[in-house]
Amino acid sequence: HPKTPDALIHKVLEILVDKEGGKLPFYNDAAIIEALCADGASLEDARDYGIVGCVEPTPSGNTMGITNACYFNMAKCLELALFDGVCQKSGVQMGPKTGNAEDFTDISQLLEAYETQTEYFCDMMVTSINSIEMLMSEYGQHIYCSMLIDGCLERGKDSTSGGAKYNYTGVQGVGIVDVGDSLTAINTLVFEDKVISMKELLTALNVDFEGHEVLQQRLIHKADKYGNDIEEADEMVAYVARHY
C-alpha cells in the first residue's frame, strides 16, 4: 500500500535478488481493492480479499472461484499467425487462414493475423469452459463446499449453480512478454531495419534455429526487450495484454 516503508521493500528485494531467496510475492492493497470493487464487490468484501493460488484475488468466504480454469497459450497464437494457421508441430490447419507471412510488408499485417488467431481461440476457450461449468452444475455439485460459502444456503443453490455471492472464472493468458518481445524483434529486424527477411525467419523457426544460431543471437541481443524502460518494447507487451 502507499504507506509501506521503503526499507521493507528494499529488504524483500535484497532477499529476492541478492540472496536468491525464494519467491516472496508483492500484493498491492490499493490496486486489488479498486479492481474488485470495479468488478462488483462491495468495499467491505473487497478489503477482505484473499489470494487464490498465486495471482488471483477474490473476496473471502463468499466466492465460487474457478481459478486457473485454463492456461491460454498466447505464443501459440503468434506461431499460427506466422504460419497461416498451420501448427508446426502437427502440420494440422489448427487456426484460421490469416495469410502468408512472407507477403506481410509491415507489422500491422502481422498484428492483424495475431489478433484473428487469438480471438478465434478465445472463443473456443470460452465455449469449452461454459460447457464444463454446465456439466459441473449438473453432475459435480460441491455440496459440502456450498455449506461454507456465503449465499448458497440463503439462495438454496449449490455453488456450482450460482449460489455464491460472487462467482469468478479465471483464465490465464500465458506468454504475454514472450509474444510482445517476439513482435518487437520482428518489427525491428524484419520490417524496420530489414536486416533479415521474413522467409529467413520462418525457415529458422521451422528447425528451431539449428544451423541459424547467428540469426538467433541477433534476435536475442539486437532487439529491445520488455522491462528495460524502452517505451516501444514495453508498449508492445502492453498491447498484447490489452488485446487478450
Secondary structure as GFF3:
##gff-version 3
##sequence-region A 1 244
A	DSSP	alpha_helix	6	13	.	.	.	ID=ss1
A	DSSP	pi_helix	14	18	.	.	.	ID=ss2
A	DSSP	alpha_helix	29	38	.	.	.	ID=ss3
A	DSSP	alpha_helix	43	47	.	.	.	ID=ss4
A	DSSP	beta_strand	49	52	.	.	.	ID=ss5
A	DSSP	beta_strand	56	59	.	.	.	ID=ss6
A	DSSP	beta_strand	63	73	.	.	.	ID=ss7
A	DSSP	alpha_helix	74	82	.	.	.	ID=ss8
A	DSSP	three_ten_helix	101	103	.	.	.	ID=ss9
A	DSSP	alpha_helix	107	139	.	.	.	ID=ss10
A	DSSP	alpha_helix	143	148	.	.	.	ID=ss11
A	DSSP	alpha_helix	152	155	.	.	.	ID=ss12
A	DSSP	three_ten_helix	159	161	.	.	.	ID=ss13
A	DSSP	beta_strand	166	174	.	.	.	ID=ss14
A	DSSP	alpha_helix	176	186	.	.	.	ID=ss15
A	DSSP	pi_helix	187	192	.	.	.	ID=ss16
A	DSSP	alpha_helix	198	206	.	.	.	ID=ss17
A	DSSP	alpha_helix	213	221	.	.	.	ID=ss18
A	DSSP	alpha_helix	231	243	.	.	.	ID=ss19
###
